[in-house]
């Protein structure tokens, strides 16, 4: 089954490795018996994503990406394993989608002549105001 990232990009769910682990935190008597948290691992290098997107994902400064290029995610927000599984996949998709967004290139602008003149006038006024604060000399 394919996991749809965008209209043109999808990944096969066999590329994602999910393991059930015990969730951290309090949980009462059931906590030591049930493995409801999900540990998701996604190998970026071995994925079928486009090379441009792979390099962008690897270039992100994200602590969840290991040195080997594996994205590691732990989902334990919900009580059931199935909800945590869906949450982990949704968070992976959102992370990949965030890398597909192209940022608009910055266009350098120039400060206009009138703005420079106004700034010069304000500096002169500030200077005059501060010079009035000096001690009067006779």
HUHUSUL-V568089 format. One record per residue. N is the residue number from 0. RES is the residue in one letter. PSI is psi as a letter, one per 40 degrees, with the letter a starting at -180 (999 if undefined). BURIAL is + if it has 16 or more other C-alpha atoms within 10 Angstrom, else -. D_FIRST is the distance of its C-alpha to the first C-alpha in Angstrom with 1 decimal. Layout:
N|RES|PSI|BURIAL|D_FIRST + N|RES|PSI|BURIAL|D_FIRST
This chain:
0|X|h|-|0.0 + 1|X|i|-|3.8 + 2|X|h|-|6.7 + 3|X|h|-|9.6 + 4|X|d|+|12.9 + 5|X|a|-|15.2 + 6|X|d|-|15.4 + 7|X|e|-|15.6 + 8|X|h|-|13.6 + 9|X|i|-|10.0 + 10|X|i|+|8.7 + 11|X|i|-|6.0 + 12|X|e|-|6.0 + 13|X|e|-|8.2 + 14|X|e|-|10.7 + 15|X|h|+|11.4 + 16|X|h|-|13.9 + 17|X|h|+|14.8 + 18|X|i|-|18.0 + 19|X|h|+|20.0 + 20|X|i|+|23.5 + 21|X|h|+|26.6 + 22|X|i|+|27.1 + 23|X|i|-|30.3 + 24|X|a|-|33.0 + 25|X|i|-|34.8 + 26|X|e|-|33.2 + 27|X|a|-|36.1 + 28|X|d|-|36.3 + 29|X|e|-|32.5 + 30|X|d|-|31.8 + 31|X|e|-|32.4 + 32|X|d|-|30.4 + 33|X|h|+|27.1 + 34|X|g|+|24.4 + 35|X|e|+|22.8 + 36|X|i|+|22.2 + 37|X|h|+|19.1 + 38|X|h|+|19.6 + 39|X|h|+|16.8 + 40|X|h|+|17.3 + 41|X|h|+|15.8 + 42|X|h|+|17.6 + 43|X|d|+|18.4 + 44|X|d|-|20.2 + 45|X|e|-|17.5 + 46|X|i|-|14.7 + 47|X|e|-|13.9 + 48|X|i|+|15.6 + 49|X|i|-|18.8 + 50|X|d|-|21.9 + 51|X|d|-|23.7 + 52|X|d|-|21.2 + 53|X|d|+|21.0 + 54|X|d|-|24.8 + 55|X|d|-|25.0 + 56|X|d|+|22.8 + 57|X|d|+|24.9 + 58|X|e|-|28.0 + 59|X|i|-|27.5 + 60|X|g|-|29.9 + 61|X|h|-|27.4 + 62|X|e|-|28.5 + 63|X|e|-|24.9 + 64|X|h|+|24.4 + 65|X|i|-|26.2 + 66|X|d|-|28.5 + 67|X|e|-|26.0 + 68|X|f|+|23.5 + 69|X|h|+|21.2 + 70|X|h|+|20.2 + 71|X|h|+|21.0 + 72|X|h|+|20.5 + 73|X|h|+|21.9 + 74|X|h|+|20.9 + 75|X|f|+|23.6 + 76|X|d|-|24.6 + 77|X|i|-|23.7 + 78|X|d|-|25.1 + 79|X|i|-|22.0 + 80|X|d|+|19.3 + 81|X|d|-|16.5 + 82|X|d|+|18.1 + 83|X|d|+|18.5 + 84|X|d|+|14.8 + 85|X|d|-|13.9 + 86|X|d|+|17.0 + 87|X|d|+|16.1 + 88|X|d|+|12.8 + 89|X|d|-|14.8 + 90|X|d|-|17.6 + 91|X|d|+|15.7 + 92|X|d|+|14.5 + 93|X|d|-|18.1 + 94|X|d|-|19.5 + 95|X|d|+|17.8 + 96|X|d|-|18.7 + 97|X|d|-|22.2 + 98|X|e|+|22.5 + 99|X|e|+|21.6 + 100|X|h|-|24.6 + 101|X|h|-|27.6 + 102|X|i|-|30.9 + 103|X|h|-|33.9 + 104|X|i|-|36.4 + 105|X|h|-|39.6 + 106|X|h|-|42.7 + 107|X|h|-|45.9 + 108|X|i|-|48.6 + 109|X|i|-|52.3 + 110|X|h|-|54.6 + 111|X|i|-|57.0 + 112|X|d|-|60.8 + 113|X|d|-|61.5 + 114|X|d|-|59.1 + 115|X|d|-|60.9 + 116|X|d|-|64.3 + 117|X|d|-|63.3 + 118|X|d|-|62.1 + 119|X|d|-|65.5 + 120|X|d|-|67.4 + 121|X|d|-|65.6 + 122|X|d|-|66.3 + 123|X|d|-|70.0 + 124|X|d|-|70.2 + 125|X|d|-|68.6 + 126|X|d|-|71.1 + 127|X|d|-|74.0 + 128|X|d|-|73.0 + 129|X|d|-|72.7 + 130|X|d|-|76.0 + 131|X|e|-|77.7 + 132|X|e|-|76.6 + 133|X|i|-|78.8 + 134|X|i|-|82.1 + 135|X|h|-|85.0 + 136|X|h|-|87.5 + 137|X|999|-|91.2
